[in-house]
Amino acid sequence: MNGQALEVYEIFKKSIAEDEARKIIAYIEDAKDKEITATVEKKIDHLATKEDLAKSNSENIKWMFIFWLWQIGATIGIILLFIKS
């Protein structure tokens, strides 16, 4: 039990039986753990793995190379246009 759970337990213990207070606190902590687990599982779906990052990186390099080729071609074309003029 953490500090807050212990305080709630002490309050419950005064008004109901100790065993029942312990069960209520255990239920609350279990429900909180399940909620945290569900939240983490939802967020795991949005995380990228190492394979995803590696694939993304290789795709970026491929497209950057293609862009550079077109950029070099356009630059050479413009230079040749000015030379011929």
N, C-alpha and C positions, 0 to 999 in steps of 0.2 A: 504494500500500500504506500502511495506517496503521501505527502503532507496534507493536501486537500482531502484526499479520500479518508485519511485518518481523522480529520476534523469532522467530516460528515458522519463517519462511523461513530464518533463519540456523541454527536447529536442524536443519531438514530438509537444508540444504545440506551440513552436516557428515556426515550419514549416507547421503544419496543424491546423485545428480548435481544440479548447479545447475539445469539445464533442467527436470528432473522436479520439483524443489522449487518452481520458479516456476509450473509447471502446477498443482500441488496447491493452492498459495495462490490462484491465479486461480480454480480450481474452488470453493474454500471461499467466496471473496468473491462469486462469481456466485450460489452457492446462498443466501448471506445476503441478497443483493439481491432474489432471487426471493421469498424468504420475507417480506421487508419489503413488497414489492409486493403479495403475496397478502393480507397482513394489512390493508394500507391499502384494498385493493379491497373486502374484507369489511366494513370500517367505513364506507365511502362509502355503502353501501346504507341505512345508518341515519341519515344526515345529512339535515337539512331544507334545502330550497332556499328562495330568496327568495319564490318563488311559493307554496310551502307555508306559509311564515310569514304572508304577506299574506292567504291564504285563511283561515288559522286566526284571524287577527286580526279579519277581517270577520265570521266566524262568532261569535266571542266578543262583538263589539259587538252583533250581531243578538240573541243570546240575553240579553245584559244589558238591552237595550231592552225585550224582551218581559217579562223579570222585573220591571223597574221599572214597566211598565204594570200588571201584576198586583198589585204591591205598592201602588201608588197606589190601584187599585180596592179592594183589601182595606182599606186605611186609610180611604178615604172611606166604605166600607160600615160599618165599626166606628163611625166618627164619627156617621153618620146613625142607627145603631142607638141610640147613647147620646142623641142629640138627641130622638128619638121617645119615649124612655122617660121 
